[in-house]
């Protein structure tokens, strides 16, 4: 994974850890980071990160409806 340093000015109400977590959740949600990458970025185990995804209503498994239907029928 590429690492780059960036500097952001966050509102005082947002901690660095919260920003890192939200960024990791969003990268996972849009498919730009794997579960493992996003979990590491946020500083959590995969299992803990999966639970966090649930709190943000981000599905852990993102199957297109037609693919899910085929899986269920096999």
C-alpha positions as CSV (number, residue, x, y, z in Angstrom):
1,X,0.0,0.0,0.0
2,X,1.3,3.4,-0.8
3,X,1.8,5.7,2.1
4,X,1.7,9.5,1.8
5,X,1.7,12.1,4.4
6,X,-1.0,14.7,4.3
7,X,-1.9,17.5,6.7
8,X,-5.5,18.3,7.4
9,X,-7.0,21.0,9.5
10,X,-9.9,19.4,11.4
11,X,-12.6,21.0,13.3
12,X,-11.8,21.0,17.0
13,X,-14.7,18.5,17.6
14,X,-13.1,15.9,15.3
15,X,-10.1,14.0,16.7
16,X,-7.3,12.5,14.6
17,X,-8.4,9.0,15.5
18,X,-12.0,9.7,14.5
19,X,-10.9,11.3,11.2
20,X,-8.7,8.3,10.4
21,X,-11.5,5.9,11.2
22,X,-14.1,7.7,9.1
23,X,-11.6,7.9,6.2
24,X,-10.9,4.2,6.4
25,X,-14.7,3.4,6.5
26,X,-15.3,5.5,3.4
27,X,-12.4,4.0,1.5
28,X,-13.7,0.6,2.3
29,X,-17.3,1.5,1.4
30,X,-16.3,2.8,-2.1
31,X,-14.0,-0.1,-2.8
32,X,-10.7,1.7,-2.7
33,X,-9.3,-0.3,0.3
34,X,-9.7,-3.9,1.3
35,X,-11.1,-4.8,4.7
36,X,-7.6,-5.6,6.0
37,X,-6.2,-2.3,4.6
38,X,-9.0,-0.2,6.0
39,X,-8.8,-2.0,9.4
40,X,-5.1,-1.4,9.7
41,X,-5.5,2.2,8.6
42,X,-8.1,2.8,11.4
43,X,-6.0,0.9,13.9
44,X,-8.4,-2.0,14.5
45,X,-8.5,-5.8,13.9
46,X,-10.6,-7.0,11.0
47,X,-13.2,-8.3,13.4
48,X,-13.5,-5.0,15.3
49,X,-13.5,-3.0,12.0
50,X,-16.4,-5.2,10.7
51,X,-18.4,-4.3,13.8
52,X,-17.6,-0.6,13.2
53,X,-18.8,-0.9,9.6
54,X,-22.1,-2.2,10.9
55,X,-22.5,0.9,13.1
56,X,-22.1,3.1,10.0
57,X,-24.5,0.9,8.0
58,X,-21.7,-0.1,5.6
59,X,-22.1,-3.7,4.4
60,X,-19.1,-6.0,4.9
61,X,-20.1,-8.1,1.9
62,X,-21.1,-6.1,-1.1
63,X,-22.8,-8.4,-3.6
64,X,-24.7,-7.1,-6.6
65,X,-28.4,-8.3,-6.3
66,X,-28.1,-10.6,-9.3
67,X,-24.9,-12.3,-8.0
68,X,-26.4,-12.7,-4.6
69,X,-29.5,-14.4,-6.2
70,X,-27.3,-16.8,-8.1
71,X,-25.4,-17.7,-4.9
72,X,-28.6,-18.3,-3.0
73,X,-29.9,-20.6,-5.7
74,X,-26.8,-22.8,-5.9
